[in-house]
Amino acid sequence: MNHGLDTDTHVFFYEQDFYVLSNFSSFNLKWKGHTFATSEHAYHWEKFDGVPGATNVCGELAWQVLNAPSAHEAFSFANGYKTRRRPDWDAVKVDIMREILRAKAQQHEYVRRKLLATGDRVLVENSWRDDYWGWGQDRTGQNMLGRLWMEVRGELRAVLNDGAAATAPSELGRNIAEYRGAKAAPSDEHPAARRMRERFEGKYGDLSDVMRAASGWRKAWADWQRPFNHAMEQPVTEEDVEAAEMAMLAAVRSLANVASAANELGLGTVLRESSQ
C-alpha cells in the first residue's frame, strides 16, 4: 500500500518542512530529571514511571523506554506492555502530551520559530495509522497532536504579542518572560538557585543581561555547528555567532569587576581571546 507521495516504483523519505512538530523528530527533551532522546520517549516513559509491577525480566519498563535506541523502538516497546501502564492513562495522556509539547517548545528555539511560522494554518499529524493523535487513513481522525500544537502556538503567540509573560499559564510562558528580559525572579525559584543568584548579584549587580547574552551566544554557536545547518530555511552564519559573542562581551564589560565576573561565569577564555 502506498501513502503520501509514494508510488509503486518510488518511496519518498526526505523529511517535510515542519517535521520538527513530530514526536519522532530528533530534539532531546529534559523532563522530570531525565534527558530523553525525543518527546516520543518521554511520552511513553510516563506510562510506566512509578507504576507498581511495571517491570519485566530486564527490570523497570520506564528505564527501558528511556534508553530505547530510537523513538520507534520506544513506541513499539511501550505498546507491547499496555496491560502494565498506569491505570488512569487514558484520562491523563492528553494533559501529559500537552506539557511535553510545551517543554519541547520551551527548550528549543528552532521548534518555537517553526511553530510560529505555521501562522494560522490548521496543524495536522499526517499519520495514516493513528486516528487519535493523527487524522488516520480516511482523514477523519481526532488529530489530537495537531490540536495540542495549536494550543501551544496560541500560548506562545499571546506571550509574544501582548507582553503577558509574567502571568503566562505555563512553563513556556515563564521561559519567554526570561527570553524577553524580565528581571523578576520566578515565583517558584529554588532556594539554592536564589542563594546563588543573590550571591552573584551582590558581587556584580544584575546579571540577567549577561546570562541572556551568554545563552544567546552558546545557542548561536551550537546551531552553527549543527549538521545540515546550511540547508535550513534560515541558517545560522558565522556572522551571527560573532554578533552574539560581541553582545555577550559587551554585557560582561558593563559589570564593575569584569575579569572576576567573566571567570566566575565561565566566560574568561572567550573574554581573553576577544582582546587579543
N, C-alpha and C positions, 0 to 999 in steps of 0.2 A: 504494500500500500504506500502511495506517495503522499507527502504532506508539504504544504507551503509551496516552494518553488521546485521541489524535487520532481524529476521525471523518470521514466523507465531507463534512461541512459545516463542521467546526471543526478548527483546528490550535492546540494549546496550547503557548505558548512561554515562559511565566514560569518562571524557574529554580527548582529544588527546594531544600529547606532545606539539604541537605548538598552543594550544588554545589561548595563550596569544595574538596572532595576530587577533583574532576575536574582533569586536567592542562590543560584548556582554560579554567579559571577565571582571572580577572584578578588574580593575585598574582605580582608580579615575583619573580625569583629571582637572587640573587648566586651565581654558580657559576664557579669556576676563572678568576677575574679579569674576568669579564664580568657584565653585568646583562641578564637575559633577561626578555622581557615576560611569559612564562608558563613553567611547568615543561615544557610540551609543546615549546617552543622548545629548552630545554636538552637534553632527551632526544634530539631529532633532530640537534642540533648535535654530540652525542657520536659519531654515526655517521660523521662526516667529518673531525673535527678532527685535523689532523696526518697524515691518510692520503695517501700519495703518489698523485697522479693524481686526487684528488677535486676536480676543477675542471670548469668549462665555459667558454664564451666570455666570461662575465661575471666570472670569477675563481673564488675558492675557494668550494666549496659550503657549508662551515661558516659562512663570513661571510654568505652569502645566507640561511641558515637563521636566524642570529642577528638579522638585520634584516628578516625576514619580517613583513609588517604585521599578521598575525593568527596565532593558533595553528593555525587550519585551513589557512592557506597554508603554514606551516612543515611541517605534516603532509603535505600534498599534494606540496609541492616535494621533500621527502626521499623520498617513495615513488616519485617519478619517477627516482631515481638509485640504486636498490637495488644495482646492479652495482658502484657506486663506494664503497660504505660499507666500513668496516674489515672485514677478512676473518673476524675472530673475533666478529662482532657477536652472533650467536645465543648464543654461550657467555657473553657478558658483559652482555647487555642487562638481565637481571633484577637483577644486582648494581648496575648503574648506576641503574636506576629506583629501587631501594631507597634509595640515597644521595641521590637527587634529592628523594624524598619526605621523608626525614629533614631535608634542608636547608630544604624548604618549611615544615615544621612548626617548625623552629628559628627561622626568620626572621619568622614571622607568628603573633602571639599569638592572633589570631582563628581561625586554622586549628587551632592546638592546642586551643582551647576547644571548637570544633565537633567535633573528632575525639574528645575525651574525652566529649562529650555523647552520642555514639553508644552509650555503655555497653558491654554485652557482645554487642550485636547483630552479626550477620554483615554485613559490608560488601560490597556488590556494585556493580561498574560495570555499570550497566544499558544496555549497548551491544548493540543487535541486530546490528550489523555485525561486531563483533570477538569471536570466541570464544576468544581467547588472553588479552588483558588484561581483557576483559569476559566476560559469560556467554552471549553470542551469541543468535541468533534463537530457538533452541529451549530456551534457558536451561540448557544442559548444558556450557557452555564452562568453561575453566580459571579465569577470574576472577582472573588474577594480580595486577591492580592492587588489587582489594579485599583479597586475601590479604596483599599487602605493607603496605597501610594498617593492617591488623590487627596486623601485626608492630610497626609504628611505634607504634601505640596501646599495645600491651603494654609496649614500652620506656618510653614516656612515663609510663604509669601506675606502673610499677615504680619509676622515679626519684622520682616524687612521693609514693608510698606508703611506701617503706621507707628513704628518705634515702640511697640508694646513689649519689648523683650523682657523687661523687668517682671512682667506679670504673665509671661507665656506659660501655658499649662504643662509643659513637658521639659525634659532634659534638653531636647533640641532647642527650645526657646532659650534656656539658660546659656547654652553654648553660643548661640547667635548674639546674645547680650554681651558676652565676653568678646566675641569677634568684633562687634561694633564699637567697643571701647568703654563699656560700662565699668565704672570704678568700684562700685559697691561689691563687697564680698558676698558670696551666695549665702542664703539663709541657712543652708544645711552644711556649711563648711565644717570639715572635720577638725576637732580641737588641735590635733598635731599639725595639720596644714595651717591653721590660724596662727599657731605659735611661730612656725617657720616664716610665714608671711610677715607677721609683725616684727620679727627679728630683722628681716631684710629691710623692711620699710623704715625701721628705726635707725638703721645704719646709712641707708642710701636714699630714702624718700620713696615716693610712689613708683613701684616697679611695673605697673601694668603696661605702660608703653613699651618698655624694654622686652618684657616677656611676650607681648603680642608681636613685636617686630622680630624677635628671635624665632618664634614659632613660624612666622611667615617665611623667614629665610630658610629654615630647615625644611619646610614643606616645599618651597620652590626648588631647592637643591634635590630633594628626593624625587620630585616629579620629573625634573630634568634628566635624572639618571634612569628613570623607568624604561624598560624595553618598550618599543613602539611609541614612545612619546612623540617622535617626529610625525607619526601617522595620525595623531589626534586632530580633532577639529580645530582646537586652539592649543597647539603645542607650547610647552614652556621652553623658552630660549635661554641661552647663556646670558643675554642682556637682562632678562627677568631675574635671574639668580643674582647678578651683580647689583641690580637695583634694590632687591630685597636685603642684600648684605649691607649696602650703604645705609638703608633705612635703619637697620638694626644697630649699626655702629654709631649712627647719629644719636639714637636713643640712649645708647650706653654712655656716650660722651657728655650727655646732658646731666649725668649724675655727678655729685660732688667728688666722690672718690672713684674715679674711672677705673684705674688699674685693679684695685681691690674688688670692685663690683664685678668687673669682667671675669676675673679669675674665679670668684665665688660662684658666678653663674655658669662657669664652664665655657666662656667665650674668649678667654685670654689669648689663645693661639690665633684665632681669627683677627682679634684686635691688633696683635703684634704684626701679623703678616700684612695687614692693610696699611701699616705705617711705613713699611719698607720700600 
